[in-house]
């Protein structure tokens, strides 16, 4: 049994570039197993994210265990926590949640006024996002930056996204808006959503995954 407390989860730096191949291989394996995509990124792209301090990596000593990176879109008005991956041996111990927490904190620190969003087919990731303050939203509430959506080309479901004119796909869009923190709870009919509310909305979209150690975008 893995001890999550013994793992290191930190902002990645240049010393972690040596793990780029393992990260991309883990993404490929997860995508093939699930039949839905995280779009593979080039090794150069991930190297840049790591070098810029825009990634979170989890290590068990020198053994790669998980990863996530952040990217800005729409003139830094949006931030995506993307490419979340936990290798199979380390799933089920709360590592994905820890990585997501670190990526969320990094996003808030670097871009405090930006909306944070992601696309995922994984229920486990949806639950983690909900706990961080994300809400399920339509794709129209996400960035309209063409470069972001072009990043979906490596996903096996890209044809679906295009047929739907980027309005929907197998992924669920989730968003955190810093402005929500300024809105009082239970005022003028506004209330904090329960997890049941979120799950029911997600279920209604027809997007459910049996198990998730990954986040698509």
Backbone as a ProteinNet text record, in pm:
[ID]
protein_1_A
[PRIMARY]
XXXXXXXXXXXXXXXXXXXXXXXXXXXXXXXXXXXXXXXXXXXXXXXXXXXXXXXXXXXXXXXXXXXXXXXXXXXXXXXXXXXXXXXXXXXXXXXXXXXXXXXXXXXXXXXXXXXXXXXXXXXXXXXXXXXXXXXXXXXXXXXXXXXXXXXXXXXXXXXXXXXXXXXXXXXXXXXXXXXXXXXXXXXXXXXXXXXXXXXXXXXXXXXXXXXXXXXXX
[TERTIARY]
83.6	0	87.3	57.8	136.2	99.9	201.1	180	190.3	75.4	72.2	156.6	171.8	246.8	396	442.9	584.8	616.7	513.1	533.1	560	638.1	663.8	576.8	494.2	410.6	449.3	509.4	566.5	560.9	588.6	600.7	724.4	707	817.2	918.6	1043.3	1150.7	1238.5	1345.6	1431.5	1487.1	1503.3	1556.1	1458.5	1332.2	1230.7	1208.5	1281.8	1264.5	1290.1	1373.4	1406	1284.7	1174.5	1054.8	955.9	989.2	893.8	846.6	937	897.3	800.5	827.7	739.4	601.8	598.3	471	386.4	445.3	370.4	330.6	415.7	380.8	264.5	264.3	154.3	23.5	29.6	-89.3	-142.3	-52.7	-94	-161.1	-102.2	-157.3	-296.1	-312.8	-441.5	-548	-510.9	-605.3	-652	-559.9	-595.4	-682.4	-654.5	-733.4	-876.1	-894.5	-1027	-1102.4	-1030	-1094.6	-1137.6	-1098.2	-1123.3	-991.9	-976.2	-844.5	-809	-685.9	-609.1	-526.7	-526.1	-444.8	-297.4	-216.6	-73.9	-10.9	77.3	153.1	293.3	357.6	494.2	586.5	698.4	795.2	846.1	860.4	907.9	809.2	680.4	576.9	582.9	589	594	723.7	831.5	959	949.7	881.9	863.7	780.5	672.2	586.4	667.5	746.5	826.6	931.2	997.2	1103.2	1048.7	924.7	863	798.2	805.8	743.9	593.1	538.6	394.2	343.2	402.7	361.2	377.9	299.9	308.4	348.6	444	488.1	485.1	449.6	448.1	551.3	634.5	740.9	741.2	771.3	793.5	943	1015.3	1160.6	1197.1	1255.7	1287.9	1188.5	1082.2	984.7	871	842.6	735	599.5	514	383.5	266.7	286.5	175	219.9	127.6	166.3	42.9	61.4	-40.5	31.9	-20.4	41	-67.3	-25.7	-120.8	-84.6	-187.1	-168.1	-269.8	-229.9	-321.3	-377.3	-501.3	-569.7	-648.1	-681.3	-762.5	-697.3	-569.9	-496.3	-492.2	-469.2	-453.7	-582.9	-696	-824.1	-872.1	-815.3	-849.9	-722.1	-731.5	-621.3	-678.1	-610.8	-650.7	-549.2	-599.2	-516.7	-531.9	-429.5	-442.3	-348.1	-377.8	-288.8	-273.5	-375.4	-365.2	-352	-247.1	-224.5	-166.7	-219.1	-164.2	-139.4	-19.1	11	-67.1	-103.3	-194.5	-156.4	-27.5	16.4	-13.1	-39.4	-59.2	-201.9	-292	-431.3	-503.4	-603.2	-683	-631.2	-529.3	-470.6	-487	-560.7	-580.5	-474.6	-389.4	-281.9	-335.4	-435.1	-491.9	-545.3	-608.7	-662.1	-549.9	-442.2	-328.9	-265.5	-249.5	-192.2	-283.3	-414.3	-510.1	-508.4	-499.3	-492.7	-370.7	-257.1	-133.8	-143.8	-202.1	-216.1	-311.9	-416.5	-513	-446.5	-369.7	-299.3	-198.7	-129.1	-31.8	-100.8	-215.7	-292.3	-339.5	-390.8	-441.5	-327.4	-209.6	-95.4	-44.2	-30	25	-75.8	-204.3	-307.5	-431.5	-423.5	-530.6	-665.5	-668.9	-796.3	-851.2	-779.6	-820.6	-924	-1009.8	-1101.8	-1024.1	-1047.3	-976	-1074.1	-1033.2	-1127	-1056.5	-1136.9	-1082.7	-1189.8	-1147.6	-1236.2	-1199.6	-1298.8	-1269.6	-1385.8	-1354.2	-1457.1	-1461	-1375.4	-1362.1	-1444.8	-1526.6	-1608.6	-1523.6	-1414.4	-1327.4	-1271.2	-1231.1	-1178.7	-1289.1	-1409.5	-1522.3	-1547.6	-1538.8	-1560.2	-1451.4	-1326.4	-1216.7	-1236.9	-1272.8	-1297.5	-1407.8	-1513.3	-1624.9	-1577	-1493.4	-1443.7	-1356.6	-1294.3	-1210.8	-1292.4	-1420	-1506	-1547.1	-1507	-1548.6	-1698.2	-1757.4	-1894.7	-1898.7	-1985.9	-2001.2	-2067.7	-2013.6	-2064.8	-2070.8	-2141.7	-2141.2	-2010.1	-1975.6	-1850.3	-1847.4	-1964.3	-1970.3	-1915.9	-1909.5	-1857.3	-1706.6	-1646.5	-1502.9	-1435.3	-1305.9	-1232.8	-1271.9	-1272.8	-1295.9	-1165.1	-1055.4	-923.3	-904.5	-885.1	-872	-754.2	-648.8	-532.1	-564.2	-650.1	-689.2	-762	-861.7	-942	-862	-764.2	-677.3	-597.4	-578.7	-508	-584.5	-712.1	-793.7	-772.1	-696.2	-679.1	-617.6	-539.6	-478.5	-570.4	-692.5	-789.9	-867.9	-901.5	-975.7	-1117.1	-1165.5	-1302.5	-1308.8	-1199.3	-1194.8	-1302	-1333.4	-1435.3	-1571.9	-1598.8	-1726	-1731.8	-1624.3	-1616.9	-1642.1	-1584.3	-1600.9	-1743.5	-1800.6	-1938.2	-2035.4	-2004.8	-2089.4	-2051.6	-1963.5	-1918.5	-1866.7	-1792.7	-1727.4	-1825.8	-1950.7	-2048.8	-2057.8	-2013	-2018.7	-1931.2	-1901.7	-1826.2	-1850	-1765.8	-1780	-1728.7	-1648.6	-1597.2	-1702.5	-1688	-1765.3	-1675.4	-1725.2	-1650.2	-1677.5	-1572.2	-1587.1	-1507.3	-1563.7	-1507.2	-1507.4	-1399.8	-1393.1	-1372.6	-1456.4	-1447.5	-1419.4	-1305.7	-1273.9	-1383.8	-1461.9	-1568.8	-1675.5	-1687.5	-1789	-1763.2	-1636.1	-1602.6	-1660.1	-1692.8	-1745.1	-1897.2	-1961.6	-2107.8	-2151.6	-2229.9	-2275.5	-2358.4	-2345.3	-2424	-2565.9	-2662.4	-2802.7	-2862.7	-2817.4	-2871.2	-2932.6	-3056.3	-3125.7	-3135.9	-3158.2	-3178.5	-3052.2	-2934.7	-2808.6	-2772.1	-2741.1	-2703	-2584.3	-2513.5	-2400.2	-2449.9	-2396.2	-2440.1	-2385	-2468	-2421.9	-2356.4	-2281	-2219.9	-2327.1	-2441.8	-2550.5	-2599.1	-2610.5	-2651.1	-2557.1	-2427.4	-2327.4	-2331.3	-2335	-2336	-2459.8	-2576.1	-2697.8	-2687.5	-2627	-2610.8	-2516.5	-2406.9	-2311.5	-2376.4	-2451.6	-2517.5	-2615.2	-2681.3	-2777.3	-2713	-2583.1	-2512.9	-2474.8	-2491	-2459.1	-2311.7	-2234.4	-2090.3	-2051.7	-2023.1	-1976.7	-1863.8	-1761.4	-1651.9	-1645.5	-1611.1	-1608.3	-1495.7	-1383.8	-1269	-1184.7	-1128.4	-1052.7	-925.5	-815.8	-689	-636.4	-722.7	-677.4	-775.2	-720.3	-803.2	-760	-860.3	-828.8	-756.9	-804.5	-746.7	-696.6
-120	0	125.3	216.3	339	435.6	506.7	607.5	744.1	809.5	937.8	1043.2	1028.5	1126.7	1124.6	1014.7	1003.7	1054.5	1088.9	1140.6	1290.7	1336.8	1479.8	1534.1	1633.5	1699.5	1846.4	1893.1	2026.8	2090.8	2220.2	2289.8	2234.9	2191.6	2131.9	2237.4	2194.6	2282.8	2211	2274.5	2219.1	2081.1	2054.7	1923.9	1810.9	1846.2	1744.5	1721.7	1790.8	1775	1630	1560.2	1421.9	1329.2	1374	1290.7	1312.7	1398.4	1433.9	1312.2	1223.2	1102.8	1017.8	999.9	920.2	984.8	1116.1	1187.8	1164.1	1184.6	1166.8	1021.3	928.5	786.7	751.1	805	778.7	835.8	953.2	1014.7	927	876.7	792.1	664.5	601.8	475.9	498.5	605	635	662.7	736.3	769.1	644	552.7	428.9	339.6	334.3	251.5	300.2	431.5	489.3	509.6	514.6	536.6	680.4	768.8	911.9	983.9	1099.7	1158.7	1254.1	1240.9	1359.7	1372.5	1488.6	1507.9	1509.2	1428.6	1425.2	1558.9	1606.8	1727.5	1687.7	1777.1	1748.1	1752.3	1681.7	1685.3	1826.9	1903.9	2041.3	2128.2	2105.1	2182.2	2157.1	2030	1996.9	2045.1	2039	2089	2238	2311.3	2455.3	2481.4	2407.1	2424.5	2401.9	2295.2	2263.1	2371	2414.9	2516.6	2649	2680.9	2807	2800.6	2685.9	2672.9	2670.5	2615.8	2610.8	2466.7	2383.9	2243.6	2192.5	2090.5	2021.7	1877.8	1827.8	1689.8	1617.9	1491.3	1407.7	1297	1280	1180.3	1096	969	877.7	850.9	932.8	929.9	983.4	896.3	934.1	875.2	813.2	746.4	841.8	857.7	944.6	886.9	971.2	925.1	1005.3	1133	1211.9	1348.6	1416.8	1541.6	1623.1	1753.4	1845.4	1974.6	2047.3	2175.7	2281.6	2408.2	2517.3	2594.8	2651.7	2730.6	2842.9	2958.5	3072.4	3084.7	3137.6	3154	3285	3334.4	3456.3	3573.8	3601.4	3713.5	3704.1	3583.7	3552.7	3572.4	3576.8	3585.6	3451.6	3344.3	3208.5	3130.3	3040.5	2948.1	2807	2716.1	2575.3	2495	2409.8	2308.2	2183	2149	2047	1929.6	1822.7	1708.6	1636	1639.4	1568.2	1418.8	1362.1	1218.5	1161.7	1048.1	971.8	830.7	780.1	647.1	543.7	430.7	334	289.9	271.6	222.9	320.1	445.8	547.3	601.5	536.3	578.9	520.6	594.2	546.9	590	675.9	721	871.5	937.7	1080.9	1166.4	1103.9	1180.1	1278.7	1238.4	1330.1	1456.3	1439	1553.4	1645.4	1588	1668	1745.3	1679.7	1746.9	1860.8	1833.2	1936.2	2054.2	2027	2134.8	2223.9	2160.2	2235.4	2317	2257.7	2328.2	2446.1	2426.8	2533.7	2649.1	2616.8	2719.5	2794	2720.5	2782.5	2877.9	2835.4	2919.6	3047.3	3034.4	3150.3	3247.2	3191.7	3275.5	3351.9	3283.7	3345.9	3436.7	3396.3	3468.7	3486	3571.3	3581.7	3626.2	3693.4	3743.1	3657.6	3554.7	3471.9	3367.1	3330.8	3219.1	3090.1	2989.8	2862.9	2757.9	2683.8	2589.2	2461.7	2363.9	2239.1	2159.5	2062.8	1967.5	1829.3	1749.1	1616.1	1521.8	1393.6	1289.9	1209.6	1242.2	1161.7	1212.9	1127.9	1166.2	1203.7	1129.9	1160.7	1301.6	1341.1	1476.1	1579.2	1548	1639.6	1665.8	1561.6	1577	1665	1642.5	1724.2	1870	1892	2027.9	2096.3	2022.1	2077.8	2123	2042.1	2076.5	2202.5	2227.9	2347	2471	2451	2564.6	2574.9	2476.8	2475.1	2443.5	2484.8	2449.1	2394.3	2298.3	2253.6	2363.1	2389.5	2497.9	2450.7	2526.8	2500.3	2548.3	2494.9	2533.4	2682	2742	2884.3	2973.3	2920.7	2997.2	2982.6	2897.8	2877.1	2970.5	2965.6	3052.2	3023.1	3126.9	3108.8	3114.8	3104.6	3108	2985.6	3010.3	2900.6	2809.3	2866.3	2783.8	2678.3	2713.8	2614.1	2498.5	2529.7	2424.3	2345.6	2409	2335.5	2228.7	2250	2150.4	2020.4	2021.6	1900.3	1809.6	1856.1	1778.3	1641.5	1629.7	1501	1405.1	1448	1363.6	1280	1156	1067	1117.4	1208.2	1258.2	1395.7	1437.6	1570.9	1589.4	1482.6	1493.8	1526.3	1475.5	1505.5	1654.1	1704.4	1846.1	1934.6	1896.6	1977.3	1967	1848.1	1831.8	1913.6	1929.1	2006.8	2154.6	2193.2	2331.7	2388	2304.4	2339.2	2377.2	2334.1	2363.1	2251.6	2131.4	2017.9	1905.6	1811.9	1692.7	1589.5	1486.6	1389.1	1443.9	1547.1	1609.5	1700	1719.4	1819.3	1938.8	2058.6	2179.6	2221.7	2258.6	2305	2433.7	2525.2	2659.8	2709	2778.6	2852.3	2998.8	3085.4	3228.8	3298.7	3369	3438.5	3534.9	3585.6	3680	3616.3	3482.5	3415.2	3431.1	3448.9	3462.3	3590.7	3686.2	3814.5	3815.3	3704.6	3696.5	3628.6	3696.1	3635.7	3510.9	3413.8	3291.7	3317.5	3249.3	3253.6	3394.5	3475.6	3609.6	3619.2	3672.1	3687.8	3557.4	3451.1	3322.5	3249.5	3308.6	3242.4	3152.3	3028.2	2936.6	2853.2	2801.3	2716	2582.1	2539.1	2412.9	2295.6	2195.9	2075.2	1985.6	1886.8	1792.1	1717.7	1691.3	1622.6	1704.6	1836.5	1925.1	1909.4	1910.6	1904.8	1770.3	1661.9	1528.6	1507.6	1557.3	1542.6	1616.9	1736.3	1812	1740.7	1687.7	1614.9	1489.2	1418.4	1296.5	1327	1439.8	1478.2	1504.3	1535.7	1560.6	1432.2	1317.6	1189.6	1157.1	1232	1210.9	1154.2	1025.1	962.5	867.4	867.5	772.4	684.6	558.3	464.8	495.9	540	567.3	674.3	760	870	894.9	894.5	940.7	1049.7	1100	1193.5	1305.8	1415.2	1527.7	1567.4	1590.1	1599.5	1726	1842.6	1965.8	2051.8
0	0	0	-90.9	-102	10.5	58.9	162.3	97.6	77.4	7.8	79.3	211.8	288.8	256.1	198.5	165.9	25.8	-50.5	-185.2	-181.4	-276.1	-291.4	-403.3	-373.2	-473.7	-472.2	-581.5	-581.8	-720.2	-723	-850.9	-921.3	-1046.1	-1121.1	-1162.6	-1174.9	-1218.8	-1319.5	-1360.4	-1465.3	-1430	-1303.2	-1264.1	-1295.3	-1326.2	-1354.4	-1503.6	-1588.4	-1733	-1775.9	-1703.1	-1738.2	-1732.7	-1674.5	-1663.8	-1779.1	-1874.3	-1980	-2057.9	-2095.8	-2169.5	-2088.4	-1961.6	-1875.8	-1864.3	-1854.3	-1843.7	-1968	-2085.6	-2209.5	-2232.6	-2195.1	-2208.5	-2117.3	-1996.9	-1903.3	-1956.9	-2019.2	-2079.5	-2192.1	-2277.9	-2389.3	-2341.8	-2242.6	-2190.8	-2132.1	-2054	-1992.8	-2098.6	-2202.7	-2309.2	-2381.4	-2410.2	-2480.1	-2393.3	-2265.1	-2174.4	-2163.1	-2161.5	-2141.8	-2271.5	-2383.1	-2511	-2532.1	-2444	-2460	-2436.1	-2495.2	-2501.8	-2392.7	-2342.5	-2315.1	-2442.2	-2500	-2619.7	-2578.9	-2648.7	-2619.6	-2655.7	-2572.1	-2599.1	-2646.3	-2716.5	-2758.7	-2637	-2647.7	-2538.9	-2516.5	-2625.5	-2615.3	-2536.6	-2560	-2490.9	-2340.3	-2302	-2158.9	-2095.7	-2171.2	-2120.5	-2089.2	-2177.3	-2154.7	-2030.2	-2012.6	-1894.5	-1766.2	-1766.9	-1649.1	-1623.8	-1728.6	-1715.6	-1664.2	-1700.5	-1660	-1521.8	-1457.4	-1325.4	-1332.4	-1441	-1461.8	-1463.6	-1380.8	-1373.2	-1231.2	-1199.1	-1070.1	-1096.9	-1022.7	-1039.7	-905.1	-909.2	-788.9	-805.3	-704	-709.2	-582	-601.6	-490.1	-488.6	-418.6	-430.8	-567.9	-651.6	-789	-888.7	-839.8	-926	-959.9	-1088.8	-1133.3	-1093.7	-1034.6	-988.3	-1046.3	-1076.3	-1128.5	-1176	-1247.8	-1313.1	-1350.1	-1362.7	-1412.8	-1450.1	-1550	-1584	-1601.8	-1602.8	-1622	-1747.9	-1810.8	-1931.4	-1932.5	-1985.8	-1994.5	-2134.9	-2141	-2268.8	-2266.3	-2385.1	-2392.2	-2324.8	-2361	-2302.3	-2150.1	-2100.7	-1958.3	-1878.2	-1948.8	-1878.5	-1828.8	-1885.3	-1846.1	-1819	-1722.1	-1693.3	-1692.8	-1761.3	-1760.6	-1681.1	-1593	-1526.9	-1610.9	-1685.3	-1789.7	-1768.1	-1843	-1846.5	-1714.8	-1628.8	-1500.8	-1524.9	-1470.6	-1485.1	-1355.2	-1314.6	-1202.2	-1253.7	-1239.3	-1290.2	-1209.6	-1271	-1208.3	-1067.8	-1043.4	-912.3	-799.1	-832.2	-729.6	-726.6	-796	-793.8	-672.3	-629	-516.3	-380.7	-377.9	-251.9	-229.1	-318.4	-302.7	-369.3	-452.3	-514.9	-618.5	-696.9	-796.5	-729.2	-615.7	-541.4	-495.3	-448.2	-400.7	-516	-631.6	-747.9	-793.8	-800.8	-841.1	-744.8	-616	-516.9	-541	-564.9	-588.8	-717.6	-823.2	-950.6	-936.8	-859.5	-835.1	-760.4	-656.4	-579.6	-666.7	-754.1	-843.2	-940.6	-992.2	-1085.1	-1018	-895.6	-822.1	-788.3	-758.9	-723.8	-845.2	-957.6	-1077.6	-1148.5	-1146.2	-1221.1	-1132.7	-1031.2	-930.8	-984.6	-1097.7	-1151.2	-1265.2	-1302.5	-1415.8	-1373.6	-1467.3	-1448.4	-1475	-1391.2	-1403.6	-1455.4	-1556.5	-1616.4	-1661.3	-1695.9	-1748.1	-1817.5	-1897.1	-1962.2	-1911.8	-1874.8	-1824.5	-1850.4	-1861.4	-1867.7	-1738	-1643.6	-1522.6	-1405.6	-1349.2	-1235.3	-1114.4	-1093.3	-979.5	-990.1	-1111	-1131.8	-1112.9	-1159.6	-1141	-992.6	-911.6	-767.6	-705.6	-747.1	-696.1	-735.4	-862.5	-909	-828.9	-801.6	-723.7	-585.7	-522.1	-389.3	-393.5	-507.4	-522.9	-558.7	-590.5	-622.2	-767.6	-849.2	-989.1	-999.8	-1111.6	-1145.2	-1287.7	-1316	-1454.6	-1536.8	-1654.7	-1739.6	-1884.5	-1967.6	-2110.3	-2170.5	-2285	-2348.8	-2384	-2400.4	-2435.2	-2323.5	-2199.2	-2086.3	-2071.1	-2153.2	-2149.6	-2249.9	-2255.7	-2348.4	-2493.7	-2575.5	-2719	-2797	-2725.1	-2785.6	-2876.9	-3005.3	-3101.8	-3069.8	-3014.7	-2983.7	-2879.3	-2782.2	-2682	-2748.9	-2829.8	-2892.3	-2994.9	-3057.3	-3148.9	-3075.5	-2945.7	-2866.1	-2851.4	-2886.6	-2880.6	-3001.6	-3099.4	-3222.2	-3197.1	-3091.9	-3061.8	-2989.9	-2958.9	-2888.5	-2989.3	-2951.7	-3042.1	-3068.7	-2986.6	-3001.5	-3068.2	-3128.3	-3188.8	-3295.8	-3370.2	-3475.7	-3417.4	-3296.9	-3230.3	-3194.9	-3140.1	-3103.4	-3224.4	-3337.9	-3458.6	-3514	-3509.3	-3558.9	-3475.4	-3348.4	-3258	-3256.5	-3348.2	-3361.1	-3229.1	-3157.8	-3031.1	-2919.8	-2931	-2827.2	-2723.9	-2758.9	-2666.7	-2720.3	-2631.6	-2669.7	-2559.4	-2551.4	-2443.4	-2310.9	-2316.7	-2195	-2130.6	-2001.3	-1927.8	-1899.3	-1929.3	-1898	-1754.4	-1681.9	-1544.9	-1527.1	-1448.4	-1437.9	-1294	-1257.6	-1131.1	-1164.7	-1111.2	-1135.3	-1002.7	-989.2	-863.5	-820.4	-916.4	-883.4	-796.2	-803.3	-722.6	-573.1	-536.8	-395.1	-336.2	-422.6	-376.8	-366.9	-408.9	-406	-276.9	-191.5	-65.6	-92	-4.8	-15.4	33.8	-24.8	17.1	12.6	-82.8	-100.7	-239.5	-245.4	-373.1	-451	-376.2	-441.5	-478	-451.1	-482.4	-365	-393.7	-287.1	-331.5	-235.4	-264.7	-315	-425.1	-481.2	-400.9	-379.6	-314.6	-417.8	-371.5	-462.6	-540.7	-477.5	-546.4	-665	-646.1	-756.1	-874.8	-844.1	-949.7	-1020.7	-942.3	-1001.4	-1087.5	-1040.6	-1118.5	-1250.7	-1249.3	-1372.3	-1466.9	-1410.9	-1492.3	-1549.7	-1465.3	-1510.5	-1622.1	-1611.6	-1714	-1847.7	-1844.9	-1969.9	-2040.2	-1969.4	-2029.4	-2027.8	-1951.4	-1947.7	-1812.3	-1807.6	-1685.6	-1718.2	-1639.4	-1657.7	-1533.9	-1552.3	-1439.8	-1344.1	-1397.8	-1312.4	-1376.7	-1296.4	-1356.8	-1281.3	-1354.5	-1300.9	-1390.7	-1479.7	-1580.4	-1602.4	-1654.4	-1695.4	-1834.3	-1919.7	-2060.7	-2102.1	-2051.7	-2102.6	-1986.2
[MASK]
+++++++++++++++++++++++++++++++++++++++++++++++++++++++++++++++++++++++++++++++++++++++++++++++++++++++++++++++++++++++++++++++++++++++++++++++++++++++++++++++++++++++++++++++++++++++++++++++++++++++++++++++++++++++++

